[in-house]
Amino acid sequence: MHRDDFEKLVAEGYEQLPQWVREKIKNVALLVEDEPSQEDREAEGLGDDETLLGLYKGIPLSERGELYGVGVTMPDTITLYQIPIEEAAEEDGLSVAQVIADTIWHEFAHHFGMDEGEVRSREQKRDAE
């Protein structure tokens, strides 16, 4: 898939977040890369046979104090990894758009302060509905 087409799906996936969620998102940049860097793979403790679909880096809303944003404050980032997302979609028989939307939901849950266990638990509840 061309990067432009993938990025359009990312924009559409973001728009699928509920309006009240999007209104609470502050100072976050959505990025697209081909694959996780070696540095991010090591930081996340990934084995050779593991990868990431997305990665949140920043200060979750739940941890931002009253001085957050005073002075120059770089945005948090959510990076979506195109190649692993496309591969996951093919392996799972899902559309790339669905995997992107699910990954965006997952990473923004981290932005709101949920740890990996909480995110996965909520994903299971969401998928069961």
Backbone as JSON Lines, residues from 0, in Angstrom:
{"i":0,"aa":"M","n":[0.85,-1.17,0.0],"ca":[0.0,0.0,0.0],"c":[0.89,1.24,0.0]}
{"i":1,"aa":"H","n":[0.53,2.23,-0.79],"ca":[1.29,3.48,-0.81],"c":[1.13,4.2,0.53]}
{"i":2,"aa":"R","n":[2.16,4.92,0.92],"ca":[2.14,5.63,2.21],"c":[0.97,6.61,2.29]}
{"i":3,"aa":"D","n":[0.68,7.32,1.2],"ca":[-0.43,8.28,1.21],"c":[-1.76,7.6,1.54]}
{"i":4,"aa":"D","n":[-1.99,6.43,0.96],"ca":[-3.22,5.68,1.22],"c":[-3.27,5.22,2.68]}
{"i":5,"aa":"F","n":[-2.14,4.78,3.18],"ca":[-2.06,4.33,4.56],"c":[-2.36,5.51,5.5]}
{"i":6,"aa":"E","n":[-1.77,6.65,5.21],"ca":[-1.98,7.84,6.05],"c":[-3.44,8.3,6.03]}
{"i":7,"aa":"K","n":[-4.13,8.14,4.91],"ca":[-5.56,8.46,4.86],"c":[-6.34,7.53,5.78]}
{"i":8,"aa":"L","n":[-5.95,6.26,5.81],"ca":[-6.61,5.31,6.72],"c":[-6.33,5.66,8.18]}
{"i":9,"aa":"V","n":[-5.14,6.18,8.45],"ca":[-4.81,6.62,9.81],"c":[-5.73,7.78,10.21]}
{"i":10,"aa":"A","n":[-5.92,8.74,9.33],"ca":[-6.81,9.86,9.62],"c":[-8.24,9.37,9.85]}
{"i":11,"aa":"E","n":[-8.68,8.43,9.04],"ca":[-10.02,7.87,9.21],"c":[-10.12,7.09,10.52]}
{"i":12,"aa":"G","n":[-9.08,6.36,10.87],"ca":[-9.07,5.61,12.12],"c":[-9.15,6.53,13.33]}
{"i":13,"aa":"Y","n":[-8.45,7.65,13.25],"ca":[-8.51,8.64,14.33],"c":[-9.94,9.17,14.47]}
{"i":14,"aa":"E","n":[-10.57,9.45,13.35],"ca":[-11.94,9.99,13.37],"c":[-12.95,8.99,13.95]}
{"i":15,"aa":"Q","n":[-12.59,7.71,14.0],"ca":[-13.48,6.71,14.58],"c":[-13.49,6.75,16.11]}
{"i":16,"aa":"L","n":[-12.5,7.41,16.7],"ca":[-12.55,7.58,18.15],"c":[-13.76,8.44,18.48]}
{"i":17,"aa":"P","n":[-14.43,8.15,19.59],"ca":[-15.59,8.98,19.94],"c":[-15.2,10.45,20.08]}
{"i":18,"aa":"Q","n":[-16.14,11.33,19.74],"ca":[-15.89,12.77,19.8],"c":[-15.39,13.19,21.17]}
{"i":19,"aa":"W","n":[-16.0,12.66,22.25],"ca":[-15.59,13.08,23.6],"c":[-14.15,12.67,23.89]}
{"i":20,"aa":"V","n":[-13.69,11.58,23.28],"ca":[-12.29,11.16,23.44],"c":[-11.38,12.12,22.69]}
{"i":21,"aa":"R","n":[-11.72,12.41,21.44],"ca":[-10.89,13.32,20.64],"c":[-10.77,14.7,21.29]}
{"i":22,"aa":"E","n":[-11.84,15.15,21.94],"ca":[-11.8,16.45,22.6],"c":[-10.82,16.49,23.77]}
{"i":23,"aa":"K","n":[-10.54,15.35,24.38],"ca":[-9.63,15.29,25.52],"c":[-8.17,15.08,25.12]}
{"i":24,"aa":"I","n":[-7.93,14.76,23.87],"ca":[-6.57,14.52,23.4],"c":[-5.85,15.85,23.25]}
{"i":25,"aa":"K","n":[-4.73,15.96,23.92],"ca":[-3.97,17.21,23.9],"c":[-2.51,16.93,23.6]}
{"i":26,"aa":"N","n":[-1.95,17.65,22.65],"ca":[-0.51,17.65,22.36],"c":[0.02,16.26,22.0]}
{"i":27,"aa":"V","n":[-0.61,15.64,21.0],"ca":[-0.18,14.32,20.53],"c":[-0.05,14.36,19.01]}
{"i":28,"aa":"A","n":[1.08,13.88,18.52],"ca":[1.31,13.79,17.08],"c":[1.19,12.32,16.66]}
{"i":29,"aa":"L","n":[0.42,12.09,15.6],"ca":[0.3,10.75,15.01],"c":[1.33,10.64,13.89]}
{"i":30,"aa":"L","n":[2.19,9.64,13.98],"ca":[3.25,9.44,12.99],"c":[3.11,8.07,12.34]}
{"i":31,"aa":"V","n":[3.7,7.94,11.17],"ca":[3.74,6.65,10.48],"c":[5.19,6.36,10.1]}
{"i":32,"aa":"E","n":[5.62,5.18,10.43],"ca":[6.95,4.68,10.06],"c":[6.77,3.3,9.44]}
{"i":33,"aa":"D","n":[7.78,2.84,8.71],"ca":[7.7,1.5,8.12],"c":[7.68,0.43,9.2]}
{"i":34,"aa":"E","n":[8.68,0.48,10.09],"ca":[8.82,-0.53,11.14],"c":[9.44,0.11,12.38]}
{"i":35,"aa":"P","n":[9.32,-0.55,13.53],"ca":[9.96,-0.01,14.73],"c":[11.48,0.03,14.57]}
{"i":36,"aa":"S","n":[12.09,1.06,15.13],"ca":[13.55,1.17,15.09],"c":[14.15,0.11,16.02]}
{"i":37,"aa":"Q","n":[15.41,-0.16,15.82],"ca":[16.11,-1.11,16.7],"c":[16.08,-0.6,18.14]}
{"i":38,"aa":"E","n":[16.23,0.69,18.31],"ca":[16.19,1.29,19.65],"c":[14.84,1.04,20.33]}
{"i":39,"aa":"D","n":[13.74,1.25,19.6],"ca":[12.41,1.01,20.18],"c":[12.18,-0.47,20.42]}
{"i":40,"aa":"R","n":[12.68,-1.32,19.53],"ca":[12.54,-2.77,19.73],"c":[13.23,-3.18,21.03]}
{"i":41,"aa":"E","n":[14.42,-2.66,21.25],"ca":[15.17,-2.99,22.46],"c":[14.49,-2.42,23.7]}
{"i":42,"aa":"A","n":[14.02,-1.18,23.61],"ca":[13.35,-0.54,24.74],"c":[12.08,-1.3,25.14]}
{"i":43,"aa":"E","n":[11.41,-1.89,24.17],"ca":[10.18,-2.64,24.44],"c":[10.46,-4.11,24.75]}
{"i":44,"aa":"G","n":[11.72,-4.52,24.68],"ca":[12.08,-5.89,25.01],"c":[11.58,-6.92,24.0]}
{"i":45,"aa":"L","n":[11.54,-6.54,22.74],"ca":[11.03,-7.45,21.71],"c":[12.07,-8.47,21.28]}
{"i":46,"aa":"G","n":[11.63,-9.68,21.07],"ca":[12.48,-10.71,20.5],"c":[12.55,-10.57,19.0]}
{"i":47,"aa":"D","n":[13.4,-11.38,18.39],"ca":[13.57,-11.31,16.93],"c":[12.29,-11.61,16.17]}
{"i":48,"aa":"D","n":[11.4,-12.42,16.76],"ca":[10.16,-12.8,16.09],"c":[8.96,-11.95,16.5]}
{"i":49,"aa":"E","n":[9.22,-10.84,17.21],"ca":[8.15,-9.98,17.67],"c":[8.26,-8.6,17.02]}
{"i":50,"aa":"T","n":[7.14,-7.9,16.97],"ca":[7.14,-6.54,16.43],"c":[6.07,-5.73,17.14]}
{"i":51,"aa":"L","n":[5.94,-4.5,16.75],"ca":[4.92,-3.59,17.27],"c":[4.04,-3.11,16.13]}
{"i":52,"aa":"L","n":[2.77,-2.91,16.43],"ca":[1.88,-2.26,15.46],"c":[1.88,-0.76,15.69]}
{"i":53,"aa":"G","n":[2.07,-0.37,16.94],"ca":[2.09,1.04,17.29],"c":[2.85,1.25,18.58]}
{"i":54,"aa":"L","n":[3.21,2.5,18.86],"ca":[3.96,2.81,20.07],"c":[3.62,4.22,20.53]}
{"i":55,"aa":"Y","n":[3.21,4.32,21.8],"ca":[2.96,5.62,22.42],"c":[4.18,6.02,23.21]}
{"i":56,"aa":"K","n":[4.62,7.26,23.03],"ca":[5.71,7.83,23.81],"c":[5.25,9.18,24.31]}
{"i":57,"aa":"G","n":[5.35,9.38,25.61],"ca":[4.98,10.67,26.14],"c":[4.6,10.61,27.59]}
{"i":58,"aa":"I","n":[3.92,11.64,28.02],"ca":[3.45,11.75,29.4],"c":[1.93,11.58,29.36]}
{"i":59,"aa":"P","n":[1.42,10.47,29.89],"ca":[-0.03,10.24,29.86],"c":[-0.79,11.38,30.55]}
{"i":60,"aa":"L","n":[-2.01,11.62,30.1],"ca":[-2.84,12.67,30.69],"c":[-2.95,12.51,32.2]}
{"i":61,"aa":"S","n":[-3.02,11.27,32.66],"ca":[-3.2,11.02,34.09],"c":[-1.97,11.4,34.91]}
{"i":62,"aa":"E","n":[-0.83,11.64,34.26],"ca":[0.4,11.98,34.97],"c":[0.84,13.43,34.75]}
{"i":63,"aa":"R","n":[0.11,14.16,33.96],"ca":[0.49,15.55,33.68],"c":[0.08,16.43,34.85]}
{"i":64,"aa":"G","n":[1.03,17.13,35.39],"ca":[0.76,18.03,36.5],"c":[0.33,19.4,36.0]}
{"i":65,"aa":"E","n":[0.13,20.3,36.95],"ca":[-0.34,21.64,36.59],"c":[0.71,22.46,35.83]}
{"i":66,"aa":"L","n":[1.98,22.04,35.89],"ca":[3.02,22.75,35.16],"c":[3.26,22.2,33.76]}
{"i":67,"aa":"Y","n":[2.51,21.14,33.4],"ca":[2.66,20.59,32.06],"c":[2.29,21.66,31.04]}
{"i":68,"aa":"G","n":[3.13,21.84,30.05],"ca":[2.87,22.79,28.99],"c":[3.42,24.18,29.25]}
{"i":69,"aa":"V","n":[4.0,24.38,30.44],"ca":[4.64,25.67,30.71],"c":[5.98,25.65,30.0]}
{"i":70,"aa":"G","n":[6.21,26.61,29.14],"ca":[7.42,26.59,28.34],"c":[7.24,25.69,27.12]}
{"i":71,"aa":"V","n":[8.34,25.36,26.51],"ca":[8.31,24.51,25.31],"c":[8.03,23.07,25.73]}
{"i":72,"aa":"T","n":[6.98,22.5,25.19],"ca":[6.61,21.13,25.5],"c":[6.45,20.37,24.2]}
{"i":73,"aa":"M","n":[7.33,19.42,23.98],"ca":[7.24,18.6,22.78],"c":[5.99,17.72,22.87]}
{"i":74,"aa":"P","n":[5.34,17.47,21.74],"ca":[4.14,16.63,21.8],"c":[4.49,15.17,22.08]}
{"i":75,"aa":"D","n":[3.54,14.49,22.72],"ca":[3.62,13.04,22.79],"c":[3.53,12.54,21.35]}
{"i":76,"aa":"T","n":[3.97,11.31,21.14],"ca":[3.84,10.73,19.8],"c":[3.18,9.36,19.88]}
{"i":77,"aa":"I","n":[2.4,9.09,18.87],"ca":[1.89,7.74,18.63],"c":[2.35,7.4,17.23]}
{"i":78,"aa":"T","n":[3.19,6.38,17.15],"ca":[3.72,5.95,15.86],"c":[3.03,4.67,15.45]}
{"i":79,"aa":"L","n":[2.51,4.65,14.24],"ca":[1.92,3.44,13.66],"c":[2.92,2.88,12.67]}
{"i":80,"aa":"Y","n":[3.12,1.57,12.73],"ca":[4.11,0.91,11.88],"c":[3.42,0.2,10.73]}
{"i":81,"aa":"Q","n":[3.62,0.74,9.54],"ca":[2.87,0.31,8.37],"c":[3.08,-1.16,8.02]}
{"i":82,"aa":"I","n":[4.32,-1.6,7.92],"ca":[4.57,-2.98,7.48],"c":[3.98,-4.0,8.46]}
{"i":83,"aa":"P","n":[4.25,-3.88,9.78],"ca":[3.63,-4.83,10.7],"c":[2.1,-4.79,10.7]}
{"i":84,"aa":"I","n":[1.52,-3.6,10.52],"ca":[0.05,-3.49,10.47],"c":[-0.48,-4.21,9.24]}
{"i":85,"aa":"E","n":[0.16,-4.01,8.09],"ca":[-0.29,-4.69,6.88],"c":[-0.15,-6.2,7.01]}
{"i":86,"aa":"E","n":[0.95,-6.65,7.61],"ca":[1.15,-8.08,7.82],"c":[0.13,-8.66,8.79]}
{"i":87,"aa":"A","n":[-0.18,-7.93,9.87],"ca":[-1.16,-8.4,10.84],"c":[-2.54,-8.5,10.2]}
{"i":88,"aa":"A","n":[-2.89,-7.53,9.38],"ca":[-4.18,-7.55,8.7],"c":[-4.3,-8.79,7.82]}
{"i":89,"aa":"E","n":[-3.25,-9.07,7.08],"ca":[-3.27,-10.24,6.2],"c":[-3.35,-11.53,7.0]}
{"i":90,"aa":"E","n":[-2.55,-11.64,8.04],"ca":[-2.54,-12.86,8.88],"c":[-3.88,-13.09,9.56]}
{"i":91,"aa":"D","n":[-4.53,-12.02,10.02],"ca":[-5.77,-12.14,10.78],"c":[-7.02,-12.05,9.92]}
{"i":92,"aa":"G","n":[-6.85,-11.85,8.62],"ca":[-8.0,-11.75,7.73],"c":[-8.84,-10.5,7.98]}
{"i":93,"aa":"L","n":[-8.19,-9.43,8.41],"ca":[-8.86,-8.17,8.67],"c":[-8.43,-7.13,7.63]}
{"i":94,"aa":"S","n":[-9.19,-6.08,7.54],"ca":[-8.77,-5.0,6.65],"c":[-7.66,-4.21,7.34]}
{"i":95,"aa":"V","n":[-6.82,-3.58,6.55],"ca":[-5.78,-2.71,7.09],"c":[-6.43,-1.59,7.89]}
{"i":96,"aa":"A","n":[-7.55,-1.07,7.4],"ca":[-8.26,0.0,8.1],"c":[-8.67,-0.43,9.5]}
{"i":97,"aa":"Q","n":[-9.13,-1.67,9.65],"ca":[-9.55,-2.15,10.97],"c":[-8.36,-2.28,11.92]}
{"i":98,"aa":"V","n":[-7.25,-2.8,11.43],"ca":[-6.07,-2.94,12.27],"c":[-5.55,-1.56,12.67]}
{"i":99,"aa":"I","n":[-5.58,-0.61,11.76],"ca":[-5.17,0.76,12.08],"c":[-6.08,1.33,13.17]}
{"i":100,"aa":"A","n":[-7.39,1.22,12.99],"ca":[-8.33,1.77,13.97],"c":[-8.13,1.14,15.34]}
{"i":101,"aa":"D","n":[-7.93,-0.18,15.37],"ca":[-7.69,-0.87,16.65],"c":[-6.39,-0.41,17.29]}
{"i":102,"aa":"T","n":[-5.36,-0.21,16.47],"ca":[-4.06,0.23,16.99],"c":[-4.15,1.66,17.52]}
{"i":103,"aa":"I","n":[-4.86,2.51,16.83],"ca":[-5.04,3.88,17.31],"c":[-5.76,3.86,18.65]}
{"i":104,"aa":"W","n":[-6.82,3.09,18.77],"ca":[-7.56,2.99,20.03],"c":[-6.62,2.53,21.14]}
{"i":105,"aa":"H","n":[-5.83,1.5,20.86],"ca":[-4.9,0.93,21.84],"c":[-3.9,1.97,22.31]}
{"i":106,"aa":"E","n":[-3.28,2.67,21.38],"ca":[-2.23,3.63,21.75],"c":[-2.81,4.85,22.45]}
{"i":107,"aa":"F","n":[-3.98,5.32,22.05],"ca":[-4.57,6.44,22.77],"c":[-5.02,6.02,24.17]}
{"i":108,"aa":"A","n":[-5.34,4.77,24.38],"ca":[-5.63,4.3,25.74],"c":[-4.4,4.51,26.63]}
{"i":109,"aa":"H","n":[-3.22,4.27,26.09],"ca":[-1.99,4.56,26.84],"c":[-1.87,6.06,27.12]}
{"i":110,"aa":"H","n":[-2.22,6.89,26.16],"ca":[-2.18,8.34,26.34],"c":[-3.08,8.76,27.51]}
{"i":111,"aa":"F","n":[-4.17,8.04,27.69],"ca":[-5.09,8.35,28.79],"c":[-4.65,7.72,30.11]}
{"i":112,"aa":"G","n":[-3.52,7.01,30.1],"ca":[-2.94,6.51,31.35],"c":[-3.12,5.04,31.64]}
{"i":113,"aa":"M","n":[-3.69,4.29,30.72],"ca":[-3.87,2.86,30.94],"c":[-2.57,2.11,30.66]}
{"i":114,"aa":"D","n":[-2.25,1.15,31.54],"ca":[-1.09,0.31,31.28],"c":[-1.51,-0.81,30.32]}
{"i":115,"aa":"E","n":[-0.55,-1.6,29.91],"ca":[-0.82,-2.63,28.89],"c":[-1.91,-3.62,29.34]}
{"i":116,"aa":"G","n":[-1.87,-4.02,30.6],"ca":[-2.89,-4.95,31.11],"c":[-4.29,-4.36,31.05]}
{"i":117,"aa":"E","n":[-4.43,-3.1,31.45],"ca":[-5.73,-2.43,31.41],"c":[-6.23,-2.29,29.97]}
{"i":118,"aa":"V","n":[-5.32,-1.94,29.07],"ca":[-5.71,-1.78,27.67],"c":[-6.22,-3.09,27.12]}
{"i":119,"aa":"R","n":[-5.48,-4.15,27.34],"ca":[-5.88,-5.46,26.8],"c":[-7.2,-5.92,27.41]}
{"i":120,"aa":"S","n":[-7.41,-5.68,28.7],"ca":[-8.67,-6.04,29.35],"c":[-9.84,-5.29,28.72]}
{"i":121,"aa":"R","n":[-9.67,-4.02,28.49],"ca":[-10.74,-3.23,27.88],"c":[-10.97,-3.62,26.42]}
{"i":122,"aa":"E","n":[-9.9,-4.01,25.73],"ca":[-10.06,-4.49,24.35],"c":[-10.9,-5.76,24.33]}
{"i":123,"aa":"Q","n":[-10.64,-6.66,25.27],"ca":[-11.41,-7.9,25.34],"c":[-12.88,-7.61,25.6]}
{"i":124,"aa":"K","n":[-13.16,-6.69,26.52],"ca":[-14.55,-6.31,26.81],"c":[-15.19,-5.68,25.58]}
{"i":125,"aa":"R","n":[-14.46,-4.78,24.91],"ca":[-14.98,-4.11,23.72],"c":[-15.28,-5.11,22.62]}
{"i":126,"aa":"D","n":[-14.37,-6.07,22.41],"ca":[-14.55,-7.05,21.35],"c":[-15.69,-8.03,21.65]}
{"i":127,"aa":"A","n":[-15.98,-8.23,22.94],"ca":[-17.05,-9.15,23.32],"c":[-18.44,-8.54,23.11]}
{"i":128,"aa":"E","n":[-18.49,-7.22,23.03],"ca":[-19.79,-6.53,22.88],"c":[-20.34,-6.66,21.49]}
